[in-house]
Amino acid sequence: MTRFQFILKSFLHYLKANLLVAFGVAVSTAVLTGGLIIGDSITFSLEQITNLRLGRTAYVVSTVDRYFRQGLAQDMENNTKLEIAPALISEAVALTDGGARRANRVQVVGIDNSFEKVAQTNIYSGLKRNEAVISENLAARLSVSAGDNILLRIKKARLIPMNAPFVSDEESSVAVNITVKAIATKDELGRFSLKNSQTAPFNVFISIRHLNELMGFERKANKLLIAGGVNSAEIQSLLQKHWKPGDANLIFRQAGADNEVEVLSERVFIEDRVYEAYGALPGAR
């Protein structure tokens, strides 16, 4: 038997086993290649979704049930290369056609012209008192277009904690009619959201000044949107430098014949940390 005949007979003898091994290798390769392709596709899709939700927002200074000065954004931005936009975010129900069409859990975003730094479009600039820019998914849900009116019932924000015994819950929302100025597409930050969700929110962007009036506030915000090119340590340093008692809802006024300074809180109650800080000052009582 020649060497060639030996190789040929060996190949034919183990043909079935070799085919099974080859088939297993092919299937494994296909699975791994498909997994890599799908994984890369998902990663790219998630990055795209994040960019559509945040625009140029890299960091957010946020509070839960507190509100700081709207001017804190400008104070932090001065003499730096930062681009910061204040925002006052609440929740609402939107209605049209006398309530025939309705959208729940609508995100109401109070903004000013600085929001275009984050959105990279001027569609949000120059919003008048009763004007709004809405997301295209909300426009489709309510079947409205530019120039139409929408009724918003906005959840009423309060400086005083809702669990305070003397707070009435009778006025839990405030109603306002708005005119749709424009409809924001996904590329115009119409899907703006700070929540970790892939679901596109219903958005209504209105003037932060108008939203403050509706809430009974004066130049308040609960979010600072900070564009890229900065790190968290720098933000922390700027906050420590520019944070004022007014950002903690504290008020100072002269009291008594000796012109003593009295410290009050817009939230009625003063936290222990504030009491301890001011109580440690010389001559304080």
N, C-alpha and C positions, 0 to 999 in steps of 0.2 A: 504494500500500500504506500503510495507516494504521500509526501507531506500535504500536497494540495487536496488529495482525496480524504486524508484524515481530517483536515480543517473543514471540508465541505460536509462530511458525515457528522462531525461534531456539531456544526451549525444547524443542520437539519434535525438532529436529535434533540437539541435544546431550544428549538425554534419557538415553541409555545411559551416556555419560561422567559425567553428573551423578549418576546412580544409583550408579555404581561409587564415586565420591568420597564420596557420602553413606553408602554401606555401609561403606567404609573408616573414615570418621570414627566411625560407630556402633560398629564392632568395637573400634577403638582406645579409645574412651571406656569401653566395657564392660570391656576388659582393665585399664585404669588404675583404674577404680572397684573392680573385683574385687580387684586387687592391694592397694589401700589398705585395703579391708575385711578381707582375709585377713591383711595385715600387722598391722593393729590388733588383730585377734583373736589372732594368735600372740603379740604383745607382752603382751596381757592374760593369756593362758594361761601364758606363762613367768613373769609376775609372780605369778600364783596358785600355780604350782608352787614358786617360790622361797619364798613366804610359808609354804606348807605344810611345806617342808623346814626352815626356819630359825626360824619363830615370830617372836619379837621380837629375835632375835640380829642385831646390826648389825656387831660385830667379834668376831674370835676370836684369842686368844693361843694358839698351838699349837707343839708340839714334835714331832719325828719319832721319835727313839729315846731321848729323855730324859724325865725326870719331875721336876716341881717340887712344892713344898709345896702341899697343898690349901688351907692357910690364906692363901696369897697372894691368893686371891679376896677374903677378908674384909679383909685389910690394905688392898687397893686400894679397897675399897668404903667403908671407914670415913671419915667426915667428907666424903663426896662424895654426889652425887646418882646415882651409878652403881648399876646392878643387875647383879651378876656372879654367875654360877653355875659352880663347878668341875665338871669331868667327867673321868672316866677311861675312855677308849674302847679297846676291843679287838675281836677277831674270834673267831667261834666256829662250831661246827657244832651244830645242834639236832636232837634225835631224840625220837621217841615210839613207842609200841607195840613196844618192844624193837628199835628200829632200822628197823621197817617203813616208817615215815614219817620223812623226813629233809629238812633245809634246810641248804644250805651257805652260806658267806660271810654269816653272821648277824652283824650289828653289835651288840656288847654295850656298853651305855652305863652306866657307874657314875655315879650322881647322888645328890644329897641334896635336902632340901626346897626349897633355893633354885632348883631347876630350874623350879619353877612360875612364877617371874618371867619366864622365857623362854617357857614353854608356855602361860601364862595359864590354867592349870587345876590343880586340886589332886589330880588323879588319880594323880600321881606322888609325893605326899607320904606320909610314914609307912611307907615300904617296910621290912618286917622282913627278917631275915637271909636267909631262903630264899624270899622273895617276888619277883615280877617283874611288870612291866607289859609286854605284848608288842603289837606292831603287828597290825592286823587282817589284813593279807596273810599274816603268819607264822601267825596263828591258823588261817586258811583252809588254808594249805599243810600244817599238821600236824593239822588237824581237831581242834583243842582249844578249850576255852572256859574261863571263869573257874572256878578250883577244880581244874583238871587239872594234871598234873605233866609237866615237860619235862626231859630230860637235856641239859645243855650241856657241850660239850668246848671250853673256852676256850683260845685261844692264850696260852701263858705269856709274860708280859712280864718283862724282866730289866733291872736297872740296869747290869749288866756287858755290854759289847758282845758280840753273838753270835759275832763273828769272833775273839774272844780264844781263844788256843790251848788254854786249860785249861777252857773252858766246854763242858759236856756237853749234847748235844742229845737225850738220852734222855727227859727230861721236857719235851717241847715244848708240852704242853697239860695242863690240869687239868680234871677232870670234876666236875660238881656237879648235883644235882637241885634244881629250883626249882618252886614252885607259882605258877600264873598267878593273880595278884590281880585284874587287870583287862585289858581289851583296848582299846587306844588307837586311835581312829579318825583319819582324816586331819586332821580339825579339832581334834584333841587332840594334835597333833604326833607322831602315830604314824609319819609318814614322815620324821622328823628325820634329817638327813644334812648333813654339811659338805662332801661331795663334789659336784663339778659334774656331776651326772647327773640325767636326767629319770626314770630308773628308780627306783621306790619300793623302798627297802632293807627287808630283814627286820630288825626291831629288837627287842631285849630290853633293857629298862631295869631295872637292879637297884641295890641300895644300894651307893654308892661305898665305904662302909666294908667291906662284905662282899667286894667285888671286890678291894680292897686286901689283905684277908686271903688270898684265893685266889692273888694274885700274890706274896705274901710281902712286901708293902710296908707302910708305915706312913704313912697320910694323904698319899698321893701323887695327883697329877692330871697329865694331859697336854694338857688343854684348859681355857681360860677362855672362857665364853660371856658376852659383854657386850651388854646390851640397848641400844636406841637412845638418842639424845639426847646423843651424845658424839662427839668427833673423834679421829683417830689421834694427833695431837700430844699430847692430854691423856693418852691411854693410855700413850704412850711415856714421858711425864713421870712418871706414877704407877709404871710398871714400874721406872724408874731409881731412884725414891725408895724403893720397898718390896722390891725384889729383894734377897735375902739369899744368903750363900754356900750355905745349905742348898738353895736353888732350883737351884744348880749342882752339887748332890750332893757338896758339900764338908763335911768334919767337922773340928772343932777339938778338941784334947785336950791336957792338960798332960803334959809328958814331961821326964824328966831331973831331976836334983837341983836345978837352977836354975829349975824350973817354966817351962821353955821351952814355947812353944805349937807343937804339931805339926799340920800340915795334911795330911789324908788325903782320899781320894775314894772314895765308894761305888762308883764305876765302876772302881776300882783304878788306872787310869791318870790322870795329871794332865796337862792340855793345856799346851802351851808358853805360851799367853797367861796362864794362871793362875800358872805358875811365874815368868814374867817380872814379873807384877804384885806378887806377894808377895816375890820376890827383890829387888825395888827398895826394899823397906822398910829403914830404918836398922837395922843390926845383924843383918839376916836372913842366914841361910846354908842 
